[in-house]
Every structure is written in structure tokens, then in C-alpha cells.
Amino acid sequence: MRECDLVIIGGGPAGLAAAISAFDSGIKDILILERDKELGGILNQCIHNGFGLHTFKEELTGPEYASRFIDKVLERKIEYKLGTMVIDISKDKEVVAINPEEGLFHIKAKAVILAMGCRERSRGALNIPGYRPAGIFSAGTAQRLVNMEGYLPGREVVILGSGDIGLIMARRMTYEGAKVKVVAELMPYSGGLKRNIVQCLDDYDIPLKLSHTVIDIQGKERVTGVTIAEVDNTGKPIKGTEETYSCDTLLLSVGLIPENELSEMAGVELGITSGPIVNESLETNVPGIFACGNVLHVHDLVDYVSEEAGFAGKSAAHFIEDQKKFEDKGIEIQINTGDKVRYTVPKTVHPDIMEDEITVRLRTTNVFKNVYLNCYAGDKRIVHRKRPVIAPGEMENFQLKKEDIKDLKAEEIITVAFEEE
Amino acid sequence: MEKRNLTCIRCPLGCSLVVTIDGDNIDVTGNTCKRGYDYGVKEVTNPTRVVTTTVPVSDGVDLRVSCKTSGDVPKDKMIDVIKDLTEVSINAPVAIGDVIKANVANTGIDIVATKNVSKKKSNLKATEVPKHEYKKAI
């Protein structure tokens, strides 16, 4: 069986950044396994610009952003296999994969980085009544059809959900000659970035209806119309608010789910993000298996994915070089989600082995104004920052310093909350 | 006097701006920083955007190549840019930065490729092999 220091599952933005960083940290025996025919992952179909503002201080398109990282992987001659599907990972880091050239093969790794990304929530998860006619696509499928295959999925479009991909596709379909009639969002706020609402909807006078959902899809062979209605604060449709739009296409942009079937096979424990529960090194409960990017939790900016994955790559390199340090991590401190916080990544820290400073990423539960991001180590407040507006669609982060938590005792916890003061 | 409501997109804060246009006098309220003021003025005087789209590729490993305007174009020219590309296609190989159409829609801005697309490899060899084995089997 082939042996390898580090196997990275997925050659998208997370896998690429993890590979580069692990290589630069001294690990040269790396293998990236990618199921598509090229590296770059979902960035290849994200042809719009706005990527890399944080990392490169310029606005790149998805393929351009990907190519910056692909070039670095090629420069370092890091090995990768395309068209290769991983079908199993075991607890002792044995990876089973298949591709047309080699058939089924096993690789024994010292460390594994999970970088499989996420997938779209489908119609089946929504319980929309009606027939199953043609013309219902997830926004990402439509994006692939238009941008990569060169097909226009329909001419008259209704979009359910105001996630970023849905907003981007509203503009994209308009460019290609389709008429986007309305975007309906179940929540009273949009899950997408502000700049996408302005540049993809407002620019083309496409209405965004908040607190609305699809209650009926008409058509038997092909979609012929969609009925939307306003919902009350429990999410139930309000009688008398129904409006029917004639259309041939319904796009769904209703959220992304980390893709963790492989993680579960390896015995990795998942948390509230639907991704693995990780510690300060982005290591899962299975020693030597790390996770980063959208497989860990869904990000809104790829810049943050690259940053997080770079850190996972570095952690994996440390693990391979000094497994002993990872065996005895010292005391473990929980990071508790306080008021208005939905989740934090990481979920636990080991002050004894952590870096001087780590990034904690978190999302809130709702839209709030004029709050403070507070972090407490035991009873002591160690982070206090004003946040004029927070929303579930925009990820927050702060730096957690080792010196602030090194004196915590095992029974003490760290709490993160958004508070009035 | 004209009033326009805008959402600032300079940062995630998304301030609601009210821009008042009175002849040459432009006033912005609702912003919380200088960047918001500048955004408000630019959006009512000279709004610009980068346009991104795709064009077909012949003989490439991909069917389409993504592309963008090499700089900002006036907002009201966006659809003209797209229309001017209706008949445009390109032969592989294409490299990031290659000019696909110069001076698109007379904007003075070029359309450049944003993805590398290499030439499709001849698949002659792949078809030869199975034929040979097929004969042998008979």
C-alpha cells in the first residue's frame, strides 16, 4: 500500500491553500485528491468578480483567484490526482479512492485534511408541494450550466432564497437574456452579501420579497408558474397574500450544507455547523484528521477559506513532525456559545499547545444593531469590540490570545457572546 | 431637486444613504464614513461596474472561457457590453489576460480572459487501443 505524509481530500480553494501551507511548513510528501477534471473547485464556475479583496487587495474573478493558488501548487510540484473519488477514510487514516487509470487504491497517510467543501440544499429538503416538472434547478447547477456548459436553463425565472449564488445568478441570467421576475426570501433579512443585493438585484430592478416563500409550483412536464406568499413570524404562509408569477424556471438558493459523508466514515464527530467539531489546531476528534473550508462550516468569503485552510495545513505539518506534542495536549477548554451566537469554530482550545494567537470565527443567530462582541475567559472579559451591525449572512471573527487563557483551569470555560455593552 | 435612496456597498455595514441632487450640488446623508460619501456621489454622477461573462471556445478542454472587462465601464453600458459579445468566440489555447475583444461596445475597455483553457488533446490514441484489442479477441 502506498504511504504518504499528508493526503488532502479536495482540490478546491481550501485543499489548495492547505497543501501550499503544509509544503511551506516542511512537509513535501503531499497528495491532493480531486474528483473533478481540474483543480480550483467551485471557483471555476464563479466567474463574477469580488474575490480576493482581503488576500490580494484587488477584485479577482473566481477562476483568477483559483489560478493564483494552482500556480503555487504547480511551482512546488505538489502531487495531485484528478478525476479521483475518495470513497472511504478509516480512523487510522487509510484512504480508499478510485479513478479510471488506477482503479481502486489505498493510501496510508500520517495526516489527512478534509477539504471537500459543501453542497446545495435541494428541493427535497424544502417540502414545496406540487408536481415534479422540469425547470427546477439549484442556483449552483444553473450557474454551472450557464458558465461552463453554455446552456441557458430557462427564459422566465423565479428565484427562491437570497443566498449569494441565487443573487449572482439573477444578474447572470439577466445578462444572458432571461427575465428574472422576483427573488423570494423566507427570512425577514437576506442571507446574501449587501454588495450582491445592490449589484445583482437593484441594478436590474429585480424585486426582493423578504418574508415570502413558494407555496405552489404549477406545470406537469415543465414549470409554468410559481405562487409565492408572505409568511408570518412562525414561517406560515398568510392567506390572501398569494401572488402567481408565470415562469418556466425556478432556481433554489436556500443554503449550503457541508459535505461530510467521508468524515463520518472516519468517525469524525459533527457539530451544529453540520461540519466537524474541531480544536484550536482545526483537528477533529480523530487524531491527525484536520478540516478546513466549507466542509467545516460554510463561509461567505473565499479569502477566509484560504486563510483557515492555510492554518489547517500548518497544523497538519506540525502533527506529522511532532506527533508526541499532539498526544499530550494538556487541559482542554470549551468555547461556549453565549447570547446571540449560533456557533464558533473552533469549539475547544488546548492553551498548552496553541499558537500565540488563533482566529475564532463565528456567526450570529439574527440581525442585531449596536452590540458588542465580548469574549470571556472564565469571569474575565478578554475581547470587547463594538459591532454596529451583525447578520447571520456575514461571518464575524476575533483573535484569541494564548496569554489571555493560559491560566484557565480545566473546569473553566471561554464564552463568546454579542451583548448590549 | 432629486432624492435617491442607496445602500452603500463599501463595507459590510451597508449604510442606507440618501443622496440629494440639486443641480451641481450633491449631498449625501446616512453615511458613517468618508468612503460612504464618495460612494454616494459616484453612484449618482458616474456609476461604473466591472462586467463578467463567458464566450465559447473552439478546440479547448472547456466549452466556454470566462472573461471580464479589463476595467470599470459605465453602468448604463453593461448590457451593450454583453450584446457586443453575442457573436464572439475564441480558439484555444487561451491564457488569463488574453484580449478577447478590444474596445468592447466602444467603451475603450477590453474584454480579457479570466481562465486558462488549454487545447484539447487529440484523442486518436485512445480510440486505437480498444480497436486493436477487439480484433485480437475475435
Chai-1 contact restraints between the chains, C-beta under 6 A:
chainA,res_idxA,chainB,res_idxB,connection_type,confidence,min_distance_angstrom,max_distance_angstrom,comment,restraint_id
A,I47,B,T52,contact,1.0,0.0,6.0,A-B,restraint_1
A,I47,B,S66,contact,1.0,0.0,6.0,A-B,restraint_2
A,H48,B,T52,contact,1.0,0.0,6.0,A-B,restraint_3
A,N49,B,V50,contact,1.0,0.0,6.0,A-B,restraint_4
A,N49,B,T52,contact,1.0,0.0,6.0,A-B,restraint_5
A,T61,B,T52,contact,1.0,0.0,6.0,A-B,restraint_6
A,T61,B,K68,contact,1.0,0.0,6.0,A-B,restraint_7
A,T61,B,T114,contact,1.0,0.0,6.0,A-B,restraint_8
A,P63,B,S66,contact,1.0,0.0,6.0,A-B,restraint_9
A,P63,B,T114,contact,1.0,0.0,6.0,A-B,restraint_10
A,P63,B,K115,contact,1.0,0.0,6.0,A-B,restraint_11
A,E64,B,T114,contact,1.0,0.0,6.0,A-B,restraint_12
A,S67,B,I96,contact,1.0,0.0,6.0,A-B,restraint_13
A,N147,B,T54,contact,1.0,0.0,6.0,A-B,restraint_14
A,G150,B,L63,contact,1.0,0.0,6.0,A-B,restraint_15
A,G150,B,R64,contact,1.0,0.0,6.0,A-B,restraint_16
A,Y175,B,T53,contact,1.0,0.0,6.0,A-B,restraint_17
A,Y175,B,I82,contact,1.0,0.0,6.0,A-B,restraint_18
A,K194,B,I9,contact,1.0,0.0,6.0,A-B,restraint_19
A,K194,B,G14,contact,1.0,0.0,6.0,A-B,restraint_20
A,R195,B,I9,contact,1.0,0.0,6.0,A-B,restraint_21
A,V198,B,T7,contact,1.0,0.0,6.0,A-B,restraint_22
A,V198,B,I9,contact,1.0,0.0,6.0,A-B,restraint_23
A,P388,B,L13,contact,1.0,0.0,6.0,A-B,restraint_24
A,V389,B,L13,contact,1.0,0.0,6.0,A-B,restraint_25
A,E394,B,P12,contact,1.0,0.0,6.0,A-B,restraint_26
